Every structure is written in C-alpha cells, then in structure tokens.
Amino acid sequence: MLRLVVPFIAALLTAAPALAATLTDLAGRQVAIPARVERIIIGEGRMLASLAILDRELPGKRVVGMLGDFEQLDPGSYAQYRKAYPNLDRVARLGKSSESFSAEEAISLKPDLAIFSLRGHGPDVNDKATLARLEKAGITVIYVDFTQDPIRNTEASIKVLGQALGKQKAADEYLAFYREEMAKVAQGLAGVRQKTRVFLESRVGLGNSCCETITHAMLGRFIDAAAGDNIARAIVPGSHGTVSIEFLLQTQPEVYIATGIGNPLTARQANSPRIALGAGIDAATAQASFQHALKRTGIAQLRAVQQGRAFALSHQFNYSAANVVAVQAVAKWLYPERFRQLDPQATLARFYQRFQPVPLAGTYWTQAQ
C-alpha cells in the first residue's frame, strides 16, 4: 500500500504549480505567485506600457490575452507598440470592456497570471464572479491601480508587478526615477499658501454637453498633487460628474485645463470636437484642435482662456505609470514662477528613453496661444 501512496503523493507535488512568493496586491489580498510566470493576461491593453517598464521583452513574449481597449482608445500608441511587437495583433482579445470580458476565453488561454485594475476597463475588484471563475481554474489574479488613485497607488503597483514578474530590480529603478521627479514638485510647492483655482474639463468632445469634470479620483488627483484648488470639488462629491457653464462663468477659475481624447484617427476628421494629443500627434495639430475647443460658447468667455492660462493634457496619462510627468506639467501651469527650471518635456523624454520600448513621438500637452 505504501508503495502506491508514495508515487501518488509525488505526482501531486509535481502537478501543483511551484510558488515563488506571497505578495499583497492593491486590493489588499494576500496572493501566492507561481514561481514561473510564462503566460499572462491583462485586463487593460494599455497596461502593456507599464509592463514594459519592467521588461521590454515581456509584452511580446509573455502576454497572451488582453482587452481591446488599447487600439480602440489610444490607436497612436498602439501603432507604435505594434511596430515594436509584430505579434501584438495576434494576442487574443478578451473583449472590449468590463461587460464584454470573456472569462471562458481567458481560461482557455491557460495563463499563469491575470493582472487586473482596481477600477477601469476590464474586470475590476468588484467583479467577484470573474475572480472566482479564474481562481477555480487555477489562475492567479492580482490587482494594480494606475487609474483610480494614481498618485497614491502607482508606486505600490509597480512594486507589486516587480514582485509578481520577478523584476524587482527594474521596479526599484523606476521607483527611484518616479520618486525623484515627484520630489521636484513637492520641493517647488513648499510654502504655498494661496492655492491656484483651477477647473479640469475631462474628455473634451466626447459629448455635446458642458462640462464633464473629475474631482476626488483619477486625473483629479493630479490637481491635488500640484496644489491646485479644484473649484468643482465642493459640488461634485464623487470621483467625477458634470457642472454647468453658468457655474464656470460665475466662479471663473484662474486656470482652465482640458483633457484630450483625440488621436491620429479623429484628427483626420473635419471639425472634430476632440482635442488631439498623444502618440502620432504633431504640435500644430494639437494646437489647432485645442484652439477649436476653446471657441465653444461659454469656454471662450472664461477669463483664464482670454488671459492665455488655458492648457490641454492627454487623457491617457490617467492610465499610465508616467503620471508624474503630467503632475509636473500641471504644477508648472499653476505656479509658473515657482517652476521656471522644471522641464516636464525633458522628464517625458527620459521616461521614454529609459523605460519604454518605443520612441517619444507625439505631443502630450499644449496651451492656448
């Protein structure tokens, strides 16, 4: 009998995946990570840029499935990544949104690890059903966050990814860069007593109404980190909402910031209402699209616009571990005298040179002329 049991136990031990370590993900879950992570699925395609920070070969070699948001929402950057990773089009698409995510397809790919966002596109921390199905199939799931509370959670997310992927050294290298650049903002803001009043209009051109804004989460955190007084915070208690043009005209922010979701595809459309920013967008196109958006009734009457204190920022920073660059840009717009020596464009160039597999080829912010 003993002769039968010993081989049986040995077989079980051989079949069970070896575990490298246990980590705490951004959902506060204790997760045992497989010793070998060779096949990965990601809840958001745009997460490829964050994975590439840790390992430039990883997106092309280990990602086997992802949501289809990357090519849909940021086609300029996707075109760059497709050149760097020719097999990217062949990576299985698991859906286009949280609602269309296919757990069956994900399981069929036999991944070792699934990386999801706390909030955002794809399955998030509230999707308990998908989590249960994947874990039942033996798939390890971790949650990170570059979107919901990016200033607080980017460092922790990079650390978790470094642990999960066995890339702690690369994670530490990026964290040193991130902390150094964020410290430049903190140092410049030391002693600020009167905060600059600012309004953030989100995803300009997505709809016809005015004005979508973000306050207590996501890009609204960039305003907080740059010591801005977000004038919509008091009337938009959640993460995002809308305010009227009448409110803006009555309140009159000192600085107006818009986020652009336009891209090389929408930029070719005549009179597109979207502000074109990001990969594949030249400075002239970005500037023209922003000037077009500033001509809207009500927005054109804001004193910040008339005085040239109006700026536009790529909305894609809301999904990027490079959000420190956006914080630097916002800080310089709000406090130009304090940040004369700060060069966010140079910071962005260093980010691409040191941590990305693609070149910096685009315009990621612009301002009124």
Buried (B, 14 or more C-beta within 10 A) or exposed (E): EEEEEEEEEEEEEEEEBEEBEEBBBBBEEEBEBBEEBEBBBBBBBBBBBBBBBBBBEBBBEBBBBBBBBBBBBBBBBBBBBBEBBEEBEEBBBBBBEBEEBBBEBBBEBBBBBBBBBBBBBBBBBEBEEBBEBBEEBEBBBBBBBBBBBBBEBBBBBBBBBBBBBBBEEBBEBBBEBBEEBBEBBEEBBEEEEEBBBBBBBBBBBEEEEBBBBBBBBBBBBBBBBBBBBBBBBEBBEEBBBBBEBEBBEEBBBBBBBBBBBBBBEBBEEEEBBBBBBBBBBBEEBBBBBBBBBBEBEBBEEBEBBEEEBBBBBBBBBBBBBBBBBBBBBBBBBBBEEBBEEBBBBEBBBBBBEEBBBBEBBBBBBBBBE
